[in-house]
């Protein structure tokens, strides 16, 4: 009988194959780890292809966020759960209010409404962005119309209206400026990435804030991301032609206030200024405000926590101020030379509120007046919001996230209040409907408009209901 081949030890071949697989897997994991660490180092150090990888990631994330946001309009920051079920005017103490018409913009549509003191809508301007957009616009793929709204509106006495378009869930979110006639027909449009605010000078020139992505480094400020979202101040002719464009971050960097740029938080290095206000400084305002001259511009840099004066001729910041505000919006110069603004996050004294309106003496930084709401209805608006000091001494406040306009006296009494009547149906998992924000509001005198426009005003109904 021939001899049998020697027996193979149990599991001998299997052990060899397993060891090979473990070794190969470990080697592959090590390579992935080394590549990950190297990529992180290159990204942090700005060495190619690190920045390109980072840009691709950010771009992909932006597209993902945009896609997921557009799945539900009512989960954007244009809608919040209602705080109260009231709608329209809830307080109207006619003897103590500043009489007139109130113009406001709302997050529920590209719409501006003009209301009487009783809340009746007497006129409405409405123009969807898709009917203004063209291929030359800075925004190449705009959001659906339901996501695009009027952030700010300025009415002319003849009924024409300047509007700033913004798109929720998009970056850049500035969509442009248009001038409409009283019937909402487009007179002209300027479709750069205009955002937040707009103002008109005595000669009819228009002052606009725009933003765009910039890849250039800012000398001495390597803390800023690339690309970053930079702001610009654009001056337009009365018919919407661009006359001048000023890079605001350069205006800060070339000024004596450049050190403020070192204080930008890590969370804001991709949007280091976040400019949210521009006001033309009139001769009357400059008279008691020693830090500015007529024709200069009052601007607000949210991420610097600063209110500043821009000289558009010198293209530099000539004055800047920080004080006890945080995340501020809508600063104005008062006739007495004080500043008044909406302080979104600076109300530390109340546990159930974060916002307030403050009047500040810019010479001493003293807060000479403030209003933070009542215990039952504290001011609370993380973003947006505005204020207007009225001729009778009262203050009209836009509490954006609360969808509320209120007029308060110097003593803090609410003499007029309006709550946006527009609601969405209750969302899954929520017990209350969602309310559309109020972006901005302004009280106009009874004689502000020309007689030809005033005679055309008619009371119109408003359903106050939107469906999902």
SEFI-627323 format. One record per residue (C-alpha): residue number from 1; residue in three letters; x, y, z. Coordinates in Angstrom, 1 decimal. Layout:
N
{NUM,"ALA",{X,Y,Z}}
...
This chain:
468
{1,"UNK",{0.0,0.0,0.0}}
{2,"UNK",{1.4,3.3,-1.0}}
{3,"UNK",{2.1,5.8,1.8}}
{4,"UNK",{-0.3,8.5,2.4}}
{5,"UNK",{0.7,12.1,2.1}}
{6,"UNK",{1.5,13.8,5.4}}
{7,"UNK",{-1.5,15.3,7.2}}
{8,"UNK",{-1.8,19.0,7.2}}
{9,"UNK",{-2.0,20.5,10.7}}
{10,"UNK",{-5.5,21.7,11.6}}
{11,"UNK",{-6.1,25.2,10.6}}
{12,"UNK",{-2.5,25.8,9.4}}
{13,"UNK",{-3.5,27.2,6.0}}
{14,"UNK",{-6.4,29.2,7.5}}
{15,"UNK",{-4.1,30.9,10.1}}
{16,"UNK",{-1.8,32.0,7.3}}
{17,"UNK",{-4.6,33.5,5.2}}
{18,"UNK",{-6.2,35.2,8.2}}
{19,"UNK",{-2.9,36.7,9.2}}
{20,"UNK",{-2.4,38.1,5.7}}
{21,"UNK",{-5.9,39.6,5.7}}
{22,"UNK",{-5.4,41.2,9.1}}
{23,"UNK",{-2.0,42.6,8.0}}
{24,"UNK",{-3.5,44.0,4.7}}
{25,"UNK",{-6.5,45.5,6.6}}
{26,"UNK",{-4.2,47.1,9.1}}
{27,"UNK",{-2.0,48.5,6.4}}
{28,"UNK",{-5.0,50.0,4.5}}
{29,"UNK",{-6.4,51.5,7.7}}
{30,"UNK",{-3.0,53.0,8.5}}
{31,"UNK",{-2.8,54.6,5.0}}
{32,"UNK",{-6.3,56.0,5.4}}
{33,"UNK",{-5.4,57.4,8.8}}
{34,"UNK",{-2.2,59.0,7.4}}
{35,"UNK",{-4.1,60.5,4.5}}
{36,"UNK",{-6.7,61.9,6.8}}
{37,"UNK",{-4.1,63.4,9.1}}
{38,"UNK",{-2.1,64.8,6.1}}
{39,"UNK",{-5.3,66.2,4.6}}
{40,"UNK",{-6.2,67.8,7.9}}
{41,"UNK",{-2.8,69.4,8.2}}
{42,"UNK",{-2.8,70.6,4.6}}
{43,"UNK",{-6.3,72.0,5.0}}
{44,"UNK",{-5.3,73.8,8.3}}
{45,"UNK",{-2.0,75.0,6.8}}
{46,"UNK",{-3.6,76.1,3.5}}
{47,"UNK",{-1.3,73.8,1.5}}
{48,"UNK",{-2.6,72.4,-1.8}}
{49,"UNK",{-4.8,70.4,-2.1}}
{50,"UNK",{-6.0,71.1,1.4}}
{51,"UNK",{-8.0,74.2,0.6}}
{52,"UNK",{-9.5,72.6,-2.5}}
{53,"UNK",{-10.6,69.7,-0.4}}
{54,"UNK",{-12.1,72.1,2.2}}
{55,"UNK",{-13.8,74.1,-0.5}}
{56,"UNK",{-15.3,71.0,-2.0}}
{57,"UNK",{-16.6,69.9,1.4}}
{58,"UNK",{-18.1,73.3,2.1}}
{59,"UNK",{-19.6,73.4,-1.3}}
{60,"UNK",{-21.1,70.0,-0.9}}
{61,"UNK",{-22.4,70.9,2.5}}
{62,"UNK",{-24.0,74.1,1.2}}
{63,"UNK",{-25.7,72.1,-1.6}}
{64,"UNK",{-26.9,69.5,0.9}}
{65,"UNK",{-28.2,72.2,3.3}}
{66,"UNK",{-29.9,74.0,0.4}}
{67,"UNK",{-31.6,70.8,-0.8}}
{68,"UNK",{-32.8,69.8,2.7}}
{69,"UNK",{-34.0,73.3,3.5}}
{70,"UNK",{-36.1,73.6,0.4}}
{71,"UNK",{-37.9,70.5,1.4}}
{72,"UNK",{-39.9,72.4,4.0}}
{73,"UNK",{-40.4,76.2,3.8}}
{74,"UNK",{-41.7,76.3,7.3}}
{75,"UNK",{-38.5,75.1,8.9}}
{76,"UNK",{-36.5,78.1,7.6}}
{77,"UNK",{-35.9,81.1,9.7}}
{78,"UNK",{-38.8,82.8,8.1}}
{79,"UNK",{-41.3,80.9,10.3}}
{80,"UNK",{-41.4,80.3,14.0}}
{81,"UNK",{-44.0,78.7,16.3}}
{82,"UNK",{-46.5,81.4,17.3}}
{83,"UNK",{-46.1,82.8,20.8}}
{84,"UNK",{-49.6,84.1,20.9}}
{85,"UNK",{-52.7,83.3,18.9}}
{86,"UNK",{-53.6,87.0,18.5}}
{87,"UNK",{-53.7,88.5,15.0}}
{88,"UNK",{-53.6,92.0,13.7}}
{89,"UNK",{-53.9,95.0,16.0}}
{90,"UNK",{-54.2,94.0,19.6}}
{91,"UNK",{-53.5,97.4,21.3}}
{92,"UNK",{-54.5,100.8,19.9}}
{93,"UNK",{-54.4,103.7,22.3}}
{94,"UNK",{-55.1,106.4,19.8}}
{95,"UNK",{-54.6,109.3,22.2}}
{96,"UNK",{-50.9,108.3,22.7}}
{97,"UNK",{-49.8,106.9,19.4}}
{98,"UNK",{-48.0,108.5,16.5}}
{99,"UNK",{-50.7,108.5,13.8}}
{100,"UNK",{-50.0,107.5,10.3}}
{101,"UNK",{-49.6,104.5,8.0}}
{102,"UNK",{-47.3,101.6,8.8}}
{103,"UNK",{-45.2,99.9,6.1}}
{104,"UNK",{-43.8,96.5,6.8}}
{105,"UNK",{-42.2,93.5,5.1}}
{106,"UNK",{-43.0,89.9,6.0}}
{107,"UNK",{-41.3,86.5,5.5}}
{108,"UNK",{-44.4,84.9,4.0}}
{109,"UNK",{-43.8,86.3,0.5}}
{110,"UNK",{-42.1,88.9,-1.7}}
{111,"UNK",{-44.6,91.5,-0.4}}
{112,"UNK",{-44.8,94.8,1.4}}
{113,"UNK",{-48.0,95.9,3.1}}
{114,"UNK",{-49.2,99.3,4.1}}
{115,"UNK",{-51.7,99.3,7.0}}
{116,"UNK",{-53.8,101.8,8.8}}
{117,"UNK",{-53.7,102.2,12.6}}
{118,"UNK",{-56.5,99.6,12.9}}
{119,"UNK",{-54.5,97.1,11.0}}
{120,"UNK",{-56.5,97.3,7.8}}
{121,"UNK",{-54.3,96.7,4.7}}
{122,"UNK",{-54.8,99.8,2.5}}
{123,"UNK",{-52.1,98.9,-0.1}}
{124,"UNK",{-49.9,96.0,-1.0}}
{125,"UNK",{-46.9,95.7,-3.3}}
{126,"UNK",{-46.1,92.1,-4.4}}
{127,"UNK",{-43.6,91.0,-7.0}}
{128,"UNK",{-42.2,87.4,-7.1}}
{129,"UNK",{-38.5,87.1,-7.7}}
{130,"UNK",{-38.9,84.8,-10.6}}
{131,"UNK",{-40.5,87.6,-12.5}}
{132,"UNK",{-37.6,89.9,-11.9}}
{133,"UNK",{-34.7,87.4,-12.3}}
{134,"UNK",{-32.7,87.2,-15.5}}
{135,"UNK",{-29.6,85.3,-16.6}}
{136,"UNK",{-27.3,88.2,-15.8}}
{137,"UNK",{-28.3,88.1,-12.1}}
{138,"UNK",{-25.6,87.2,-9.6}}
{139,"UNK",{-27.9,84.4,-8.3}}
{140,"UNK",{-27.7,81.7,-11.0}}
{141,"UNK",{-30.0,79.2,-9.4}}
{142,"UNK",{-32.5,81.1,-7.2}}
{143,"UNK",{-34.6,79.4,-4.6}}
{144,"UNK",{-38.3,78.8,-5.4}}
{145,"UNK",{-40.4,82.0,-5.1}}
{146,"UNK",{-41.9,80.9,-1.7}}
{147,"UNK",{-38.4,81.1,-0.2}}
{148,"UNK",{-37.6,84.6,-1.5}}
{149,"UNK",{-39.0,87.7,0.3}}
{150,"UNK",{-38.6,91.4,0.7}}
{151,"UNK",{-36.1,92.1,3.5}}
{152,"UNK",{-36.5,95.9,3.4}}
{153,"UNK",{-38.7,98.4,1.5}}
{154,"UNK",{-38.6,102.1,1.1}}
{155,"UNK",{-41.6,103.9,-0.2}}
{156,"UNK",{-41.5,107.1,-2.3}}
{157,"UNK",{-44.3,109.7,-2.0}}
{158,"UNK",{-45.7,108.8,-5.4}}
{159,"UNK",{-46.2,105.1,-4.4}}
{160,"UNK",{-43.0,103.7,-6.0}}
{161,"UNK",{-41.2,101.2,-3.8}}
{162,"UNK",{-37.6,100.1,-3.4}}
{163,"UNK",{-37.2,96.5,-2.3}}
{164,"UNK",{-34.3,94.3,-1.2}}
{165,"UNK",{-34.8,90.6,-2.1}}
{166,"UNK",{-33.3,87.8,0.0}}
{167,"UNK",{-33.5,84.0,-0.4}}
{168,"UNK",{-33.9,81.8,2.7}}
{169,"UNK",{-31.7,78.7,2.8}}
{170,"UNK",{-29.2,80.0,0.3}}
{171,"UNK",{-25.6,81.4,0.4}}
{172,"UNK",{-25.1,84.2,-0.6}}
{173,"UNK",{-28.7,85.0,0.5}}
{174,"UNK",{-28.7,88.5,-1.0}}
{175,"UNK",{-30.8,88.4,-4.2}}
{176,"UNK",{-30.9,92.0,-5.4}}
{177,"UNK",{-32.8,95.3,-5.5}}
{178,"UNK",{-35.8,96.4,-7.6}}
{179,"UNK",{-37.8,99.5,-7.9}}
{180,"UNK",{-41.5,98.9,-8.3}}
{181,"UNK",{-44.3,101.3,-9.2}}
{182,"UNK",{-47.5,101.6,-7.1}}
{183,"UNK",{-49.0,98.7,-9.1}}
{184,"UNK",{-45.9,96.5,-8.5}}
{185,"UNK",{-44.6,96.8,-12.0}}
{186,"UNK",{-40.8,96.7,-12.3}}
{187,"UNK",{-39.3,100.1,-13.1}}
{188,"UNK",{-35.7,98.8,-12.9}}
{189,"UNK",{-33.7,96.1,-11.1}}
{190,"UNK",{-30.1,95.7,-9.8}}
{191,"UNK",{-29.5,92.0,-9.3}}
{192,"UNK",{-26.2,91.8,-7.6}}
{193,"UNK",{-26.2,90.0,-4.2}}
{194,"UNK",{-27.9,92.9,-2.3}}
{195,"UNK",{-29.0,92.1,1.2}}
{196,"UNK",{-30.2,93.5,4.5}}
{197,"UNK",{-30.6,97.2,4.1}}
{198,"UNK",{-30.9,100.1,1.6}}
{199,"UNK",{-31.1,103.9,1.9}}
{200,"UNK",{-31.7,106.9,-0.3}}
{201,"UNK",{-29.8,110.2,-0.1}}
{202,"UNK",{-31.2,113.7,-0.6}}
{203,"UNK",{-30.0,113.7,-4.3}}
{204,"UNK",{-31.8,110.4,-5.0}}
{205,"UNK",{-28.7,108.2,-5.0}}
{206,"UNK",{-29.2,104.8,-3.5}}
{207,"UNK",{-26.9,103.1,-1.0}}
{208,"UNK",{-26.9,99.3,-1.0}}
{209,"UNK",{-25.1,96.5,0.8}}
{210,"UNK",{-24.0,93.5,-1.3}}
{211,"UNK",{-21.9,90.5,-0.7}}
{212,"UNK",{-20.0,87.9,-2.6}}
{213,"UNK",{-17.4,85.1,-2.1}}
{214,"UNK",{-13.8,86.3,-2.2}}
{215,"UNK",{-10.7,84.1,-2.4}}
{216,"UNK",{-8.1,86.8,-1.8}}
{217,"UNK",{-6.2,86.8,1.5}}
{218,"UNK",{-6.5,89.9,3.6}}
{219,"UNK",{-2.9,90.9,4.6}}
{220,"UNK",{-2.3,90.4,8.3}}
{221,"UNK",{-5.5,88.4,8.9}}
{222,"UNK",{-4.8,84.8,8.2}}
{223,"UNK",{-7.6,83.8,10.6}}
{224,"UNK",{-10.2,84.5,7.9}}
{225,"UNK",{-11.4,81.6,5.7}}
{226,"UNK",{-11.0,81.3,2.0}}
{227,"UNK",{-13.3,81.8,0.3}}
{228,"UNK",{-15.1,84.1,2.6}}
{229,"UNK",{-18.3,86.1,2.2}}
{230,"UNK",{-17.2,89.8,1.9}}
{231,"UNK",{-19.5,92.8,2.1}}
{232,"UNK",{-19.5,95.8,-0.2}}
{233,"UNK",{-21.2,99.2,-0.2}}
{234,"UNK",{-22.6,100.0,-3.6}}
{235,"UNK",{-23.8,103.4,-4.6}}
{236,"UNK",{-26.5,103.4,-7.3}}
{237,"UNK",{-27.9,106.3,-9.4}}
{238,"UNK",{-31.6,107.1,-9.0}}
{239,"UNK",{-32.3,104.9,-12.0}}
{240,"UNK",{-30.3,101.9,-10.6}}
{241,"UNK",{-27.0,102.2,-12.4}}
{242,"UNK",{-23.9,101.2,-10.3}}
{243,"UNK",{-21.7,104.3,-9.6}}
{244,"UNK",{-19.3,103.0,-7.0}}
{245,"UNK",{-18.5,99.8,-5.1}}
{246,"UNK",{-16.4,99.8,-1.9}}
{247,"UNK",{-15.0,96.7,-0.3}}
{248,"UNK",{-16.0,97.1,3.3}}
{249,"UNK",{-13.4,94.8,4.8}}
{250,"UNK",{-10.7,96.8,3.1}}
{251,"UNK",{-12.3,100.0,4.4}}
{252,"UNK",{-11.9,98.6,7.9}}
{253,"UNK",{-8.4,97.2,7.3}}
{254,"UNK",{-7.1,100.5,6.1}}
{255,"UNK",{-8.5,102.4,9.0}}
{256,"UNK",{-7.3,103.1,12.5}}
{257,"UNK",{-9.9,100.6,13.7}}
{258,"UNK",{-8.4,97.6,11.9}}
{259,"UNK",{-7.6,95.8,15.1}}
{260,"UNK",{-11.3,95.0,15.4}}
{261,"UNK",{-10.7,92.4,12.7}}
{262,"UNK",{-8.6,90.4,15.1}}
{263,"UNK",{-11.6,89.9,17.3}}
{264,"UNK",{-13.8,88.0,14.8}}
{265,"UNK",{-14.9,84.8,16.4}}
{266,"UNK",{-14.0,81.4,14.9}}
{267,"UNK",{-17.7,80.9,14.1}}
{268,"UNK",{-17.7,84.0,11.9}}
{269,"UNK",{-14.4,83.7,10.0}}
{270,"UNK",{-16.3,82.8,6.8}}
{271,"UNK",{-18.4,86.0,7.1}}
{272,"UNK",{-16.3,88.3,9.1}}
{273,"UNK",{-18.3,91.5,9.0}}
{274,"UNK",{-22.0,90.6,8.3}}
{275,"UNK",{-22.9,94.2,7.5}}
{276,"UNK",{-26.6,94.7,8.3}}
{277,"UNK",{-27.2,98.4,8.1}}
{278,"UNK",{-26.5,101.5,5.9}}
{279,"UNK",{-27.9,105.0,6.6}}
{280,"UNK",{-27.1,108.2,4.8}}
{281,"UNK",{-26.1,110.7,7.5}}
{282,"UNK",{-28.1,113.9,6.9}}
{283,"UNK",{-27.0,117.5,7.9}}
{284,"UNK",{-29.5,117.4,10.8}}
{285,"UNK",{-28.1,114.1,12.1}}
{286,"UNK",{-24.5,115.3,11.8}}
{287,"UNK",{-25.2,118.6,13.6}}
{288,"UNK",{-25.2,116.9,17.1}}
{289,"UNK",{-23.1,113.9,16.3}}
{290,"UNK",{-19.5,114.9,16.4}}
{291,"UNK",{-18.2,111.7,14.8}}
{292,"UNK",{-19.6,112.2,11.3}}
{293,"UNK",{-20.3,114.6,8.5}}
{294,"UNK",{-23.2,115.0,6.2}}
{295,"UNK",{-22.9,112.5,3.3}}
{296,"UNK",{-21.0,109.9,5.3}}
{297,"UNK",{-22.7,106.6,6.0}}
{298,"UNK",{-23.7,104.8,9.3}}
{299,"UNK",{-23.0,101.1,9.0}}
{300,"UNK",{-23.4,98.2,11.4}}
{301,"UNK",{-21.0,95.2,11.5}}
{302,"UNK",{-22.6,92.4,13.4}}
{303,"UNK",{-19.6,90.2,13.8}}
{304,"UNK",{-17.4,93.1,14.9}}
{305,"UNK",{-20.1,94.2,17.4}}
{306,"UNK",{-19.5,97.7,16.0}}
{307,"UNK",{-21.4,100.6,14.7}}
{308,"UNK",{-19.2,102.7,12.4}}
{309,"UNK",{-19.1,105.7,10.0}}
{310,"UNK",{-17.9,105.1,6.5}}
{311,"UNK",{-16.6,107.9,4.3}}
{312,"UNK",{-17.6,106.9,0.8}}
{313,"UNK",{-15.1,109.3,-0.8}}
{314,"UNK",{-12.1,108.2,1.2}}
{315,"UNK",{-13.4,104.6,1.3}}
{316,"UNK",{-12.4,104.2,4.9}}
{317,"UNK",{-13.9,103.9,8.4}}
{318,"UNK",{-13.6,107.2,10.2}}
{319,"UNK",{-15.2,106.2,13.5}}
{320,"UNK",{-16.4,103.0,15.2}}
{321,"UNK",{-18.0,102.2,18.4}}
{322,"UNK",{-18.5,99.2,20.6}}
{323,"UNK",{-20.7,99.2,23.7}}
{324,"UNK",{-23.1,97.0,25.7}}
{325,"UNK",{-24.9,95.5,22.7}}
{326,"UNK",{-24.5,92.1,21.0}}
{327,"UNK",{-25.6,91.1,17.5}}
{328,"UNK",{-27.1,94.5,16.9}}
{329,"UNK",{-29.4,95.7,14.0}}
{330,"UNK",{-30.7,99.0,12.7}}
{331,"UNK",{-28.7,101.7,14.5}}
{332,"UNK",{-29.9,105.3,13.9}}
{333,"UNK",{-28.6,108.7,14.9}}
{334,"UNK",{-31.1,110.6,17.0}}
{335,"UNK",{-31.5,114.4,16.8}}
{336,"UNK",{-29.8,114.8,20.2}}
{337,"UNK",{-26.7,112.9,18.9}}
{338,"UNK",{-27.4,109.6,20.7}}
{339,"UNK",{-27.5,106.2,19.0}}
{340,"UNK",{-30.6,104.0,19.1}}
{341,"UNK",{-30.6,100.3,17.9}}
{342,"UNK",{-32.1,96.9,18.3}}
{343,"UNK",{-29.8,94.8,20.6}}
{344,"UNK",{-30.6,91.2,19.7}}
{345,"UNK",{-28.6,89.4,22.4}}
{346,"UNK",{-27.5,92.0,24.9}}
{347,"UNK",{-30.4,91.8,27.4}}
{348,"UNK",{-28.6,89.8,30.2}}
{349,"UNK",{-30.8,90.9,33.0}}
{350,"UNK",{-33.9,88.9,32.2}}
{351,"UNK",{-33.9,85.1,32.2}}
{352,"UNK",{-36.7,84.8,29.8}}
{353,"UNK",{-35.5,87.4,27.2}}
{354,"UNK",{-32.5,88.2,25.2}}
{355,"UNK",{-33.4,91.3,23.2}}
{356,"UNK",{-34.0,95.0,23.8}}
{357,"UNK",{-33.9,98.4,22.2}}
{358,"UNK",{-31.4,100.7,23.7}}
{359,"UNK",{-30.5,104.4,23.3}}
{360,"UNK",{-26.8,105.0,23.9}}
{361,"UNK",{-24.8,108.2,24.5}}
{362,"UNK",{-21.9,107.6,22.1}}
{363,"UNK",{-19.6,109.9,24.1}}
{364,"UNK",{-19.9,108.1,27.4}}
{365,"UNK",{-21.4,104.7,26.4}}
{366,"UNK",{-24.1,105.3,28.9}}
{367,"UNK",{-27.5,103.6,28.1}}
{368,"UNK",{-29.9,106.4,28.6}}
{369,"UNK",{-33.1,104.4,27.7}}
{370,"UNK",{-34.0,100.8,27.0}}
{371,"UNK",{-37.0,98.6,26.5}}
{372,"UNK",{-36.8,94.8,26.8}}
{373,"UNK",{-40.5,94.1,26.8}}
{374,"UNK",{-42.9,93.0,29.6}}
{375,"UNK",{-42.7,89.9,31.7}}
{376,"UNK",{-45.7,88.5,29.7}}
{377,"UNK",{-44.2,89.5,26.3}}
{378,"UNK",{-40.4,90.0,26.5}}
{379,"UNK",{-38.5,91.1,23.4}}
{380,"UNK",{-36.8,88.0,21.9}}
{381,"UNK",{-35.5,88.0,18.4}}
{382,"UNK",{-32.2,86.2,17.5}}
{383,"UNK",{-31.9,87.8,14.1}}
{384,"UNK",{-33.2,90.7,12.0}}
{385,"UNK",{-35.4,93.3,13.8}}
{386,"UNK",{-35.5,97.1,13.8}}
{387,"UNK",{-36.6,100.2,15.6}}
{388,"UNK",{-37.8,103.7,14.8}}
{389,"UNK",{-37.9,106.7,17.1}}
{390,"UNK",{-41.1,108.6,16.3}}
{391,"UNK",{-41.7,112.3,16.4}}
{392,"UNK",{-43.9,112.1,19.5}}
{393,"UNK",{-41.0,110.4,21.4}}
{394,"UNK",{-42.4,106.9,21.2}}
{395,"UNK",{-40.5,104.0,19.6}}
{396,"UNK",{-41.8,101.7,17.0}}
{397,"UNK",{-40.1,98.2,17.4}}
{398,"UNK",{-40.0,95.4,14.9}}
{399,"UNK",{-39.6,92.1,16.9}}
{400,"UNK",{-38.9,90.0,13.8}}
{401,"UNK",{-38.9,86.4,15.2}}
{402,"UNK",{-42.0,87.2,17.2}}
{403,"UNK",{-43.8,88.5,14.1}}
{404,"UNK",{-44.7,91.6,16.1}}
{405,"UNK",{-44.7,95.4,15.7}}
{406,"UNK",{-45.2,97.5,18.8}}
{407,"UNK",{-45.1,101.2,19.7}}
{408,"UNK",{-43.9,102.0,23.2}}
{409,"UNK",{-43.7,105.2,25.2}}
{410,"UNK",{-40.7,106.5,27.0}}
{411,"UNK",{-42.1,104.9,30.1}}
{412,"UNK",{-42.4,101.5,28.4}}
{413,"UNK",{-46.2,101.4,27.9}}
{414,"UNK",{-47.4,99.6,24.8}}
{415,"UNK",{-49.8,102.0,23.0}}
{416,"UNK",{-50.0,100.1,19.7}}
{417,"UNK",{-49.3,96.5,18.8}}
{418,"UNK",{-49.7,94.5,15.7}}
{419,"UNK",{-49.1,90.7,15.3}}
{420,"UNK",{-48.6,89.2,11.9}}
{421,"UNK",{-51.9,87.5,11.0}}
{422,"UNK",{-50.2,85.1,8.6}}
{423,"UNK",{-49.9,81.6,9.9}}
{424,"UNK",{-49.0,78.1,8.6}}
{425,"UNK",{-50.8,75.0,9.6}}
{426,"UNK",{-49.4,73.1,12.6}}
{427,"UNK",{-46.4,71.0,11.7}}
{428,"UNK",{-46.0,67.4,12.8}}
{429,"UNK",{-44.9,67.2,16.4}}
{430,"UNK",{-45.9,70.8,17.1}}
{431,"UNK",{-48.9,72.0,19.1}}
{432,"UNK",{-49.1,75.5,17.7}}
{433,"UNK",{-49.2,76.9,14.2}}
{434,"UNK",{-46.1,78.6,12.7}}
{435,"UNK",{-46.1,82.4,12.3}}
{436,"UNK",{-44.4,84.3,9.6}}
{437,"UNK",{-41.7,86.8,10.8}}
{438,"UNK",{-41.9,90.5,10.3}}
{439,"UNK",{-38.6,91.6,8.7}}
{440,"UNK",{-38.9,95.4,9.1}}
{441,"UNK",{-41.5,98.1,9.8}}
{442,"UNK",{-41.8,101.9,9.5}}
{443,"UNK",{-44.4,104.4,10.5}}
{444,"UNK",{-45.1,107.0,7.8}}
{445,"UNK",{-46.8,110.4,8.5}}
{446,"UNK",{-50.4,110.7,7.3}}
{447,"UNK",{-49.4,113.3,4.7}}
{448,"UNK",{-46.3,111.3,3.5}}
{449,"UNK",{-47.8,110.2,0.2}}
{450,"UNK",{-48.8,112.3,-2.8}}
{451,"UNK",{-52.6,113.0,-3.1}}
{452,"UNK",{-52.7,110.9,-6.3}}
{453,"UNK",{-51.4,107.8,-4.5}}
{454,"UNK",{-53.4,108.5,-1.3}}
{455,"UNK",{-56.7,108.6,-3.3}}
{456,"UNK",{-55.9,105.2,-4.7}}
{457,"UNK",{-55.6,103.5,-1.3}}
{458,"UNK",{-58.3,101.0,-0.6}}
{459,"UNK",{-58.9,98.7,2.3}}
{460,"UNK",{-58.2,95.1,1.3}}
{461,"UNK",{-58.9,91.9,3.1}}
{462,"UNK",{-56.1,89.5,4.3}}
{463,"UNK",{-56.9,85.9,5.0}}
{464,"UNK",{-54.0,85.5,7.4}}
{465,"UNK",{-53.8,81.7,6.5}}
{466,"UNK",{-51.2,79.7,4.5}}
{467,"UNK",{-51.4,76.0,4.0}}
{468,"UNK",{-48.5,73.6,3.7}}
